[in-house]
Amino acid sequence: MFRTAKVAVTIVCVLMAVSLLSGAAHAQSRLLVGYTGAEWFAGVETESTARRLLGFIGYQEDVVSGLLAVTNRTPKLLGYVQAGREVFMGNVKYSIRAHGGNPDFHRDLMADPRLGVRGEFKQLSGKLAYGIEGEVNLLGKPLLRLMPYVEFRSNGVLKTQLEFGTGLMAFGLAYELPSSSQTQSQLFATYDFKHSILDYGASLTLADSLTLTGTMNTDYEIGLGLIWKGADYPVEVNIKWQENQVQWYVSYAFKI
């Protein structure tokens, strides 16, 4: 109990520090309420972003964010804290980010917590791009994950990637169809060599506000997702249904 209280105080202090960041940073907070699939939860998320130009077309962006939520039935802390930097210089892009808790909260509310670092390096060369993403965790799993990839840009974007690391070995393909001003769509598939499972699906984004996702695998498990971001209202709705379980949350944003 004492340890849980210390963790809560630490996360609250980080959230307060983020909200008090000054300078040219853009800061905003969100109030959240939702359902994990077993319990209700409520919390607050805060993010501060600072960007500066590098040369004519480059930029450096620093982001610090954190989220703290508490479930209702058996009080349990959910959330994360993270800080990172992304740099783009013409044809080179790289980023690094340290995280604690569940940095994948917005994709899976109940993913296992971990403490580690993520990074990416990307090189652009005409219609070709290649790079590598990686993650190392001191606590939690995976301990190590590497994902080299290649992108072919012509009529749409075709991305091939190999993912390997601690208990991981998979190959993936993703094809982003030529987009218009109102729609973006993508087809994707990943083969997990360790479990001999093929996951595949598609996503459709309309007017940068509504994203619909559908997935299936060779075990006939179906997943559906919906994300709606209000264009005229600071409201976001995120719903995910998979393995006969529904997770969802609604958030309301306000500037600090």
C-alpha positions in Angstrom: 0.0 0.0 0.0 2.8 2.4 0.9 4.7 1.5 -2.2 1.5 2.2 -4.3 1.1 5.6 -2.6 4.7 6.5 -3.4 4.2 5.6 -7.0 1.1 7.7 -7.2 2.8 10.7 -5.6 5.7 10.4 -8.0 3.4 10.3 -11.1 1.4 13.3 -9.7 4.6 15.3 -9.2 5.7 14.5 -12.8 2.3 15.6 -14.1 2.5 18.8 -12.1 6.0 19.5 -13.4 4.9 19.0 -17.0 1.9 21.3 -16.5 4.2 24.0 -15.1 6.8 24.0 -17.9 7.3 27.5 -19.2 8.7 29.1 -22.3 7.5 28.5 -25.9 6.2 25.1 -25.0 2.6 24.2 -25.9 0.9 22.4 -22.9 -2.4 20.8 -22.7 -4.2 18.4 -20.4 -7.0 15.9 -20.8 -9.6 14.5 -18.4 -10.4 10.8 -19.1 -13.1 8.4 -18.1 -13.4 4.9 -19.5 -13.6 1.1 -19.0 -10.8 -1.4 -19.1 -12.9 -4.4 -19.9 -13.3 -5.2 -16.2 -13.4 -1.9 -14.3 -14.2 1.7 -14.7 -11.4 4.3 -14.4 -10.9 8.1 -14.4 -7.8 10.1 -14.6 -5.9 13.0 -16.1 -3.2 13.3 -18.9 -0.8 16.2 -19.4 1.5 16.9 -22.4 4.0 19.6 -23.1 5.5 20.1 -26.5 8.3 22.5 -27.5 9.5 22.8 -31.2 12.2 24.9 -32.8 13.4 25.1 -36.4 16.7 23.7 -37.6 17.8 25.4 -40.8 15.2 25.9 -43.5 13.3 22.6 -43.4 14.5 20.9 -40.2 13.0 20.9 -36.7 13.6 19.7 -33.2 10.6 18.7 -31.0 10.8 17.9 -27.3 7.8 16.2 -25.7 7.1 15.4 -22.0 3.9 13.7 -21.1 2.2 11.7 -18.4 -1.1 10.1 -17.4 -2.5 8.9 -14.1 -5.8 7.1 -13.7 -7.3 5.0 -11.0 -9.8 2.1 -11.3 -12.9 1.9 -9.2 -13.5 -1.7 -8.1 -10.1 -2.7 -6.8 -8.2 0.6 -6.8 -5.3 0.2 -9.2 -3.0 2.8 -10.9 -2.9 3.0 -14.7 -0.8 5.3 -16.8 2.7 6.3 -17.9 5.3 9.0 -17.9 7.6 9.7 -20.8 10.0 12.2 -22.2 11.6 12.3 -25.6 13.1 14.3 -28.5 12.6 14.0 -32.3 14.9 15.7 -34.8 14.4 16.0 -38.6 17.1 17.4 -40.8 16.2 17.2 -44.5 16.7 13.5 -45.3 17.5 12.2 -41.8 15.1 11.7 -38.9 15.8 10.3 -35.5 14.1 10.2 -32.1 14.6 8.8 -28.6 12.2 8.5 -25.7 12.4 7.3 -22.1 9.2 5.8 -20.6 7.9 4.3 -17.4 4.5 2.6 -16.8 2.4 1.7 -19.9 3.5 3.8 -22.8 1.0 1.9 -25.1 -1.9 3.0 -22.9 -3.8 4.5 -25.9 -3.6 1.2 -27.8 -4.0 -1.2 -24.9 -5.2 0.1 -21.5 -4.0 -2.9 -19.6 -0.6 -3.6 -21.3 2.1 -4.6 -18.8 4.1 -1.7 -17.4 7.8 -1.3 -18.1 10.7 1.0 -17.7 13.0 1.7 -20.7 13.9 3.6 -23.8 12.6 3.7 -27.4 14.4 5.1 -30.4 14.2 5.3 -34.2 16.6 6.3 -37.0 15.3 6.9 -40.5 17.1 7.9 -43.7 15.3 9.2 -46.8 16.8 8.7 -50.3 14.5 9.7 -53.1 11.6 7.3 -53.3 13.3 4.9 -50.8 13.5 5.2 -47.0 15.1 2.8 -44.6 15.6 2.8 -40.9 15.4 0.9 -37.6 13.2 1.2 -34.5 14.3 -0.3 -31.2 13.3 -0.6 -27.5 15.3 -1.6 -24.5 13.6 -2.2 -21.1 15.3 -2.4 -17.7 12.0 -3.6 -16.2 9.1 -5.4 -18.0 9.0 -7.1 -21.4 10.3 -7.2 -24.0 13.8 -6.7 -22.7 14.9 -6.0 -26.2 13.1 -5.3 -29.5 14.6 -4.3 -32.8 12.7 -3.6 -36.0 14.6 -2.7 -39.2 12.4 -1.6 -42.1 12.4 -0.4 -45.7 9.8 1.9 -47.3 9.2 2.1 -51.0 7.4 5.4 -52.0 5.7 5.5 -55.4 2.0 5.0 -55.9 1.4 4.8 -52.2 3.9 3.6 -49.6 4.9 0.0 -49.2 6.7 -0.8 -45.9 8.5 -4.1 -45.1 9.8 -4.8 -41.6 11.5 -7.5 -39.6 10.8 -7.6 -35.9 13.0 -9.6 -33.5 14.2 -9.5 -29.9 13.5 -11.2 -26.6 10.8 -13.8 -27.4 10.0 -12.0 -30.7 10.4 -13.0 -34.4 8.0 -11.6 -36.9 7.8 -10.2 -40.5 5.4 -7.5 -41.5 4.1 -5.7 -44.6 2.1 -2.5 -44.7 0.7 -0.7 -47.7 -0.6 2.9 -47.4 -2.8 3.6 -50.4 -2.5 6.9 -52.2 -4.3 9.4 -50.0 -6.7 12.3 -50.7 -7.4 15.4 -48.7 -10.2 13.6 -46.9 -9.2 9.9 -46.7 -6.3 7.8 -45.7 -6.3 4.0 -45.9 -3.8 1.2 -45.1 -3.6 -2.6 -45.4 -1.2 -4.5 -43.1 -0.2 -8.0 -42.3 2.3 -9.6 -39.8 3.5 -13.2 -39.5 4.6 -14.3 -36.0 7.1 -17.0 -36.5 7.2 -18.0 -32.8 3.4 -18.7 -32.6 2.8 -19.4 -36.3 0.1 -16.8 -36.5 -0.7 -14.4 -39.3 -2.4 -11.2 -38.3 -3.9 -9.0 -41.0 -6.2 -6.1 -41.3 -7.0 -2.6 -42.6 -7.5 0.9 -41.3 -9.4 3.9 -42.8 -9.1 7.5 -41.6 -11.7 10.1 -42.7 -11.0 13.8 -42.6 -8.2 13.3 -40.0 -10.9 12.9 -37.3 -12.4 9.3 -37.6 -10.2 6.2 -37.8 -11.7 2.7 -38.2 -9.6 -0.4 -37.8 -10.4 -4.1 -38.4 -8.0 -7.0 -37.8 -8.2 -10.8 -38.0 -5.7 -13.7 -37.6 -5.4 -17.3 -38.6 -7.0 -18.3 -35.2 -10.1 -16.5 -36.4 -9.8 -13.9 -33.7 -11.3 -10.6 -34.8 -10.5 -7.1 -33.5 -12.3 -3.8 -34.2 -11.3 -0.3 -33.3 -12.7 3.3 -33.6 -11.0 6.6 -32.8 -12.9 9.9 -33.1 -11.3 13.3 -32.6 -13.7 16.2 -32.6 -12.9 18.8 -35.2 -14.9 21.5 -33.4 -14.8 20.1 -29.9 -11.8 19.1 -27.7 -13.2 15.6 -27.3 -11.7 12.2 -28.2 -13.4 8.8 -28.2 -11.3 5.6 -28.4 -13.1 2.2 -28.5 -11.4 -1.2 -29.0 -13.1 -4.6 -29.2 -11.0 -7.8 -29.2 -11.3 -11.3 -27.9 -14.9 -10.6 -26.8 -13.7 -7.7 -24.6 -14.4 -4.0 -25.0 -12.0 -1.3 -23.8 -12.9 2.4 -24.3 -12.3 5.9 -23.0 -13.6 9.4 -23.6 -11.3 12.4 -23.0 -11.8 16.2 -22.8 -8.8 18.4 -23.6 -8.1 21.9 -22.2 -5.1 24.2 -22.5 -3.0 25.0 -19.5 
